[in-house]
Amino acid sequence: MSDDALIVFTPSGKRGRFLLGTPVLQAARTLGVDIDSVCGGRAICGRCQVNVGVGEFAKHGITSSADHLSPISKVEERYDRLRGLSVGRRLSCQTKILGDIVIDVPPESQVHKQIIRKEADTRVIELDPCTRLCFLEVEEPDMHKPSSDLERVYRALKEQWQIEDLSCDLAILAQLQKVLRQGDWKITAAIYSRAPGGGNRLVAIWPGFHDTVYGLAIDVGSTTIAAHLTNLATGEIAASAGLMNPQIRFGEDLMSRVSYVMMNPGGEKEMTAAVREALNTLAGQVALQVGVSTNDILEVALVGNPVMHHLVLGIDPVELGGAPFALATGLPITCPARDLDFKINPGAWAYVLPCIAGHVGADTAGVVLSEAPHESDEIMLAVDVGTNAEIVLGSKRRLLACSSPTGPAFEGAQISSGQRAAPGAIERIRIDPVTLEPRYRVIGCEKWSDQPGFEEAIAAIGVTGICGSGIIEAVAEMYLAGIINQDGLVDGSLAARSPRIEPYKRTFNYVIREGEPRIAVTQNDVRAIQLAKAALYAGVRLLMDKLGIDEVGKIRLAGAFGSHIDVKYAMILGLIPDCPLDRVQSAGNAAGTGARIALLNSQSRDEIEAVVRRIEKIETAVEPMFQQHFVEAMAIPHKTAPFPNLSKKITLPVPKFVAPAEDGGGDRRRRRRS
């Protein structure tokens, strides 16, 4: 029997083997995992709480079980009695490793809380919400004119607001008489006009005058979830909040989560419960920010990729894990919000935008609604950059869509010093082509590392790693400085010029920062970025082939990552095709904006449903040219494609040959879907 065990931490992905009996907190500190502990492991502060992964995790090659940790100690029992521990939570300082284990560090237990970079833009939306408030003066009961209270409410709505064909839930009837009398026969009624089957639905009532009514626009991403509390009367965003998707503990990428369901019967119910709990947490957070009750939230519009879409709806996503990637439904969903376990107004309704294909989801429909390529005269490329890039290309004449398996490298995962966007993460970097010395900027500090006062400014947050935008710039700058060649190979001969180039196994690293933690870009890091960017470019190129074009007129980069990369570096790397740089723009959280448009404009739902029906779906997995495009796109910026617009703005290095390392520095195997 082995005297050590493997521990894997999520969402960081850091792992290591430790002697049995090692406290989880100690293992975390050894690996540089971000876990808070103010009391120094004395089980007083409770900040080091973690979740225990249970089940078979095929991606990590281990079976994780609660029995692989020491039993709950008396110290933990005492803490639970005094302050309370959530079900499934453990204090990492008191919990010892007894076997292979997966440990999830929730956001509230991290020192460097995640910054959810999904902010709503300021796009103007024509207001025509499905839910509106109507103040009514209802006729009092009269012995000489017998009629029920509800009939008189319906009559008032018809006479005062010209609203008829009405219905309501039993929950409204249960409170109607009390509300009418409390308001002295003056009430405010909320009417929903898009219920299945047609007609108008009375969904909420208040005594007297009430003018507060909100909706939630939600983007359920595989990594983060963002919610925008929106005033349905004014269209203004009252509050926004985001959190890490708690499903990360079941797998970092979508296929890992599908695999978890395959390996663990009933796993889809666990993930559905986790994401629905997160949605309610966000609803509570945004309501608290504004100082209103969740009872004032009367509508929800929601987008998400196909796997997230299915799990929010309580649908097993296993069929999306393999060809032909069949959706249970791609149709728009309109249902009572309580059917999705929303703890908001009992009469609230939810609308889920349609999916486009098995790997092109409702989030992409949101991007289309936001960026409107279907209204454009020129060819537009819209890319939602995530673990699975979703791509739409075309104009008002013809629209095509596909997805491409980029994997989690753009979010800092699978990168040796990688992390998600949080204070202390390197997000910008420049490399001097002569000295090869770097200068960089981290999230949470406006100073560059070569400016006076930088070390003092980052003393509280430190320099903790490199996030997605940082690794994109690092690899592109390494190419511009000649540290790597067109094929991505690190030039080991430069070690004679600079100690920044250091031998590592059979390859070479580029060291950005010494100290703790030590931050470097390895040959495998470069390969991971090449694989990711090649997959995205190949998907774009495939759609360009289908349209018979060699250039695009404008590019929109959506998603949390797409919104924060420098478009120049994205093009230097070959992440996107050549285009005038001033025509490449961030679309912000376009998926979330699409959800907000659907929330605030009833007719936009008909619009996006019609557009989705005419989008042509291309499946990259069965297209023979995808692999050829992928191989050519591995080069930086590309093996054969010219970049004339980019060349006008920047001088690209002349291709040179660097002898490959013995192990090749990586591979070019076809990437599976992520």
N, C-alpha and C positions, 0 to 999 in steps of 0.2 A: 504493500500500500504506500502511495506517495506521501511524503511528509510536507508537501506544499499544494497549493491550489491556485487556479486562475481566477482573477477578479476583473470584471469589465465594468467600467463606469459609463453611464449615459447621462446627458447627451454628448459628453466630450469624446467618447470612444476610446479613452485611454485605458490601458490594460497592463497587467503584470502578474507574475507568480509570487506568492508570499507563503511563508511558513504557516502551517495551521496554528491557529490561536492568535494571529496578528489582528489587532483591532482594525476595523474598516477605516476609521478616521486616519490611523497611522499609514495604512496603505494608500489612502487618497493623497496624503501629504507627500509621500514618497514619489508618487506619480505626477504630482503637480495638479491634482484635481481640485477644483474650486469648491471647497466646503467651508462654511463659516463655523467658527467656534470661539466665542468670547471668553468662556469660562475655562478654557484650557483642558477640555475633556473631563470635567468634573460632573457632568450631567446636571448642571444648574441652569444654563442659559437655554438649552433646548434648540439651539440654532443649527445643530449638525444633523438634523433629521434626514433620513433617506428612505426611499421606497425599495422594496425587495422584488426583483423580477422572478416570476414563477413560471416555469414551462421550459420547452425546448427551444433554444435560440440557434437556429441553423446557421445564421450568418456568423455567429461567434464560435460555433462548433461545440457548444456546451449545453448541458441541462442544468437549469438553475432552480433551486428549491429553498424554501424557508428553513428546511432542516440543515442546510449547508452553512447556517449561521448559528452561533451559540444561542441557547434559549434566552427568553426575556429575563433580564436580571432583576433583582430586588430594587436596584437603583432606578431602573427603567419603570418598574411598577410604581415606585414612589412618585416619580415625575408624572406618570400618567394620572395618579390620584390627585396630585396637587394642581397640575396645569393642563393635563390632557394630551394624549397622543392619538392622531388619526389612525383609523384601522389600516393595518399594513405598514405603518411607519415604525422605524427603529431609530434609536440614538446611535449614530455611527461610532461615537467614542466608547460605547459600552458593548458594542456588537463585535464578536470575533469571527474570523473566517474559519469554517470547518470543511469547506468543499467549494467546488467551482460555483461562482455566483455572479449574477448581473445586478448591479446596484444603480438605481436612478437617483440623481441629485436634483430635487425639485428647485424651481427658481428661488423660492423663499429661503433656501438653505445655502445659496451661493453668495459669496462675498461680493463678486462683481455681477450684479443683477443684469440679466439680458436686456439689451435695448431692442424693442420690437420696432423695426424701422419700416413700418407700414402705415404711412400717414395718408389721410384723405387729401385729395387735391382740392382746389377751389373752383372747380368747374361749375358753371352756372347750369342749373337743371330747371326745366320748365315744370312748375308745380301742378300736379294733377294726381294727388295721392288716392289710393283705394279707400283709405279710412279718413273720414272727416267728422267734425263735431257739429252738432246742431242743438242750439238752445231752444227749448220748447216751453210754451205755456199751455198746459193741458187742462181741458175742461174738467171741472169737478164732477163727481158722481151726482146724479139727479134721479130721484124716485120716479119722476115722470118720463125720463128718457133712459130706460134701462140699457146699460152697456158695460162691458168690463173695462178695467183700467187699461189693459193692453190695447183694446180696440180704440180707446180715446187717444192713446199715445200714437198709434198708427195714423189716426185721423189728423192729429196735429202735425205729424211729419208730412202728410200729403198736402195739407192746407198751407202750412207755413214754409215748407221746404220743397214742395213738389216731389217728394220721395214716396214711392209706393212699391208694390210687390215685395212686401216685407216679411221677414221671419226672424225668430230669435231662439236662443237656447233656453233650456229649462232654468239654467242658473240665473238668467235675467228675470224670469218670472218669480223666482224665489225671493228676490229683493225688491221687485218693482213697487209694491204697495208701500213699503217702508220708505223708499227713496222719494216717491211722489209726495207723501205727507210730510216728510222731513224738509223737502224743498218748497212746501206750500204750493204744490202743483206747478212748480217751475223746475225743470230738470234739464241737464245736458245729456244728449244721447250721441253715442259714437256709432256711425253707420259704415259698414264694410260693403263695398259694391262689386266685389269680384269673387264671391263664393262660387264653388262648383255648382252647376245647375242654373246659374243666373240669379237674378233678383238682388235684393238688398238685405243685409243682415244687421240686425240690432245687436251689437257686440258688447256694449258697456253703457252704464248710466250713472250719473252723479246728481245729487240734490243741488238745486240752484245753478249758478253759472260756473262752468269749469272750462278753462282754456288751455289746459296742458295735455298734449297728446304727442307721444314719441314713437318712433320706429327704430329698429336695429338693423343696420347693414353689416353683414358678417362675411368675412373671407376666412374660410377654414383651410389653412395651408397645412402641408405635412409637417412643417417645422414650427410655424407660428400661426396663431389665430388672432385676427384683428377685428374689433367691433367698433362701430361708430354710432353713437346715440344721436339720432337726427330728429329735429323738430318737424313734425309732419305739416304743421301750419305755416312755417316760414322757410323750411328747407335747410336751415342752418344746422351745422354739426355742433351739438351741445357739448359732447364729450367723446373722447376716444380712449381705448385701452387695448392692450395686447398681452398675450402670454404665450409661453412655449406650449406647443401641443403636447398634452400629457401622454399621448400615444407613443412618444419617442421611446418610452421605456420598453415598448414591445418591438421596437426596431427603428433605426434611424431613417431608412428609406421605405418607400411604399411596398416594394416587393418583400422586404423583410417582415413587414406587418402582415402581408398576405400569407407569407410562409408561416408566421406564428399561428395564424388561424388554421392552416393546414395541419400543423403539428400538434395543436392544442384545441381539441373540440370545445366549442363554446367560447373560443378566444374572441370572436367577433362581438359577442355580447359584452365582454370586458372592455373592448375598445370603444364600443358605442356608448357605454355608460361613462367612460372616462371623458370622451369628447363632449358629451352632453353636460356633464358636470362642469367642464371648463366653460361652456357657453353660458351657463347660469352664473358662474363666477364673474364673467365679463359683464353680463347684464347688471349684476349687483354693483360692480365697480363703477360703471359709467353712470348709473342712476345716482350713486352716492356722490360722485363728482359734482353733479348738478344739484343735488339736494332734493330729488324727486323720488317717488315710490316706483318700484318695478311694476306696480299696478297701472302706472301711466304709460307703460309700453304696450302698444296695441297691435304692432305689426312687426314682422321680421322678413328681411330679404337675405338670402344666403347663397353663397357660391363656394365651390371647392372642386378639387380635382376628382376624377371618377372614384377613386378608392375612398377619399374623405366623404364625398357625396353619398356613397352607399352606406358607409358606417354611421354617418349622422342620421340617415333614414332608417337605420337598423337592418340593413341588407348585408348578407354575407358577401364579401368581395372576392371570394376564391376564384370565380370565373374570370376575373380580371387579371389573374396571375399567369395565364398562358393563352396561346392562340386558340380561338380567334378573338380573345379579349372581349367577351360578350357582356354588355351592360344588362342589368336586370331591367332598367329603364333609363332612357336618356331624355324622356319627356319632362316638361316642366311639372313641378309638383306644387299644388296649393292645398294646404291642410290646416286644421286647427293647430296652433303652436303647442298646445298641451300634448298633442300626439308625439311631439319630439321632446317631451319632458321639460319644456320651457316653463319656468316658474315666474311668469309675468302675468299680465291680466288674463284671467281665465277665458275671456272671449277673443283673445288675440289670434291672428291668422299668420301663417308662414308661407312664403313663396320661395321655392328653390328653382333657380334658373336651369334651363335645359343643358344637358351634356351634348357634346358634338360627336364624340367617338369614344371607344374603349379606353384610350389614353389621352383624350383631349376633352377636358371636363367643363363643368359649369363656370369654373374660374376663367377659362378662355372665352366662354360666352360673355362673361362680364367685361373682359378686355375688349372684345369686339364692340359691345354696347358703348363702352367708354371712348374708344379711339375711332370708331366708325369707319373702318376701311371700306365697308359696303357703300359708303357715300362718297368715296374718294375717286377723283378722275385719274389720278396717277397711282402707280403700284406702291402699296405700302406693305412693309414687313413689320409685324407686331410679334414680339417674342416675350413670353412670360418665363423668365429665367429662374429655374429652381432645380430640385433634384431630378425632375423630369421636365425638360424644356418643352413648352407647348407653343407651337409656331403657326401663325396665320399669315398668308401672303395673298395679295390680290388687290382688286379695286371694285368699283360698283358693277363692273362687267362680269367678274368671275372671282370667286374666293376659294382657296384651298387651305387645308389644315393638316398638321401632323404633330406627332410628339417625338422627342429624341432623348435617349437615355444619357443625360449628362452626369448623373451621380451627384454625391454630396460635396465634391471637392470645392465648388464655388462658395460653399458656406463654411469652409474651413475644415470640414471633416476629411479624413484620410490624408491630411497634410501634417507633416511631422511636428511643426510648431503651430498648427492651425487651431482656431477656435471660432466660435460665432461672434457676431458683433457685440462687444461689451466694452466698458471702460478699460483701457489698458491695451486693447488690441491695435496692432499696427494697421492703419487703413490707407496710408499714402506713403510712397517711398520713391526716392530718386537716387541714382547711382552715377557717380562721377566716372566718365569713360576713360579718364587718364589714370586716376589714382585707385579707382574701383571702390572708393569709400562711399558708404550709403548715408543718407539722411532720411529721416522718416517722421511721420506724425501719427499719434495714437488717438483713439476715440477718448474724448473727455479732456483733451488738451489742445489748445489752438497753436501752440509753439511747435516748431520743427526741432528735431533732436540736435541740430547744430547751432541753435539759437541760445543766447545766454538765458539762464534761468529755467531751462528745460527740465533738468533733473529735479529741481525744487518743485516745479509745477506738477510733475508726475509722481512725487513722493508718496502721495496717498493711494494712488491707483496702480503704480508700477507699470512696467511693460510686460504684458502677460502672454503674448502670442501674436499671431497674424490672422486677420479675418479675410473673407472672400475678396473684397476690393483690394486689400493689401497684397494678397498672393498674385492677383492678376497683374498689378503694377510691378511687383517684384520680378516676375518672370519676363514681362515685356521689357523692363529696364535692363535685366541681365542680357537680353537679346541685343538691345541697342548698345550696350557697353561691350559687347563681344565676349561676355562670359559664357554664353551658350551660343551654339550655331543654329542654323535654320532647322536642323533636325532635333534641336533641344538638348544636345550633348554638351556637358560642362567641359570647358577647355582647361584641362589639368595643367597645361604648361604655364598658365597665368599664376600658378602658385609661386613662381619665382619672382613675380612682380608684387604680389600682395598676399599677406597672411590671411586675408579674407577667403581665399581659395584654399581649402584644406582637403587632404585625402580622407576618404571615408570608405572603408572596405575596398571595393574595387572601382569606386567612382570618386567623385569630388563633391563637396558642399560649398555653398556660398554663405559665409557667416555674416548675419546682419547685426547681431548684438551679443556680446559676451555677458556673463553674469548669470543670475538665476531668475527666471529660466533662460537658458541659452537659446537664442533664436537663429535658425539657419534654414536655408532652402536646400534641400537635398536633390539628387538626381531623380529619385522616385517622386518627389513633389512635382518637379517639372513634368515628369511623365503623366502624373495624375491630371494636371491641368491640361496637358496636350490631349489626353484622351477625352476629357470633358468638352473642351472647345471644339475638337474634331467632330464629336457626335453632334453638337449643335449646328456647326457649319454644314455638315453633311445633310442634315435634315432640311436646312434652308436651301441648299443647292438643289436638292431633290425636287422641292416645290418650284424652284426657278426653272428647272428642266421641264416640268409639267406645264408651266405657263409659256415656255419657249422664250425666256428672257435671260439676259446676261447682266443686268443691273437693276437695282431698285431705286425708286425715287425718294423714299423716306423710310426711316427706321424708328420704331418705338420700342424701347426696352422697359418692360414692366416687371413688377415683383420687387420684393424687398432688396434683393441683390442687384437686379437690373437698375434699380433707382439710384444706386450709390457707387457704381463703377464709373470711372472716367471713360467716356466713349472713345477718346483717342487711343487709350491703352487697350480697350476691347478690340479695336480694329488692328492695332499693331500686332496683337496676339493672334488675330485671325478668328476671333470669336464670331464676328459678323462679317458679311461681305462688304466690299468697297462701296463707299457712298460719300457724297460731300459731308464733311463732319458737321456742318451747321444744319444738316438735315437728319442728324441722328440725335434723338432726344429721349430723356427719361419720361416714362408715362406715369411715374409714381405707382401707387397701389391701384393700378387700373382695374384689376378684378374687383377690389372693394368699391371703387368708384362706380363700376357697372352695377353692383348690388345696390348702391345708393340711388342710382338713376331708376332702377326697377322699383325701389321703395317709394320714390317720390313722384313717379310718373307712370300712371296706369297703362297708357298707350305704349310705353317703351317695352312692356312685356309682350305685347302682340308683335312689336317690331323685332325683338331678338328671337322670338320663336320662329318667325318667318325666315329670318336671315340664317339661323342654324339649319333649317331644313334644306337650304340651297348651298351650304358649304360642302365642298367635295373633300372627302376624308381620304388621306393617303396613309397607308400602313408601311412604315419604314422597314419593318421586319421582313417583309416579303418582296421588297424592291431590290433587284440585283444591283442597281447602280449605287445603292447606299454605301456598300462596303468600299467601292472604289473611291467615292467622294470622301469617305472617312479616312482612308489611307493617305490621300493627297492632302487632306486638311490637317494631318498630324504635323506637317511642317509649319514653321512660323515665318510670315503669317499664313502662307500656303505654298504648296509645291509648284503649282502651275498657274494659279489665278493671278492676274495683274491687279495691283492696287493703285491705279493712277491718281485717284483723288487723295488718298493718304500720302502718296509720294510728293504731292504739291505742298504738303504741310510739314513733312518730316523726312529726313534722309535715312532711308533704311540701309542696314549693313549689306555689303556685298557678300553673297553666300560663300562660305569657306568650309573646308572639310576638317573635322576633328576625328581622330582615330577613336572608334568606339571602345568602351571598356569591355572586359572579358565577358561580363554577364549581359552586355547590351544595354544596361541601364534601365531596363523595363521591357515591356512587350507591347504588341499592337493587336492583341486578341480582340475579337468582337466583344463589345460591351453588352452585358445583359441589361434589361430594363431596370431602372432604379426608381 
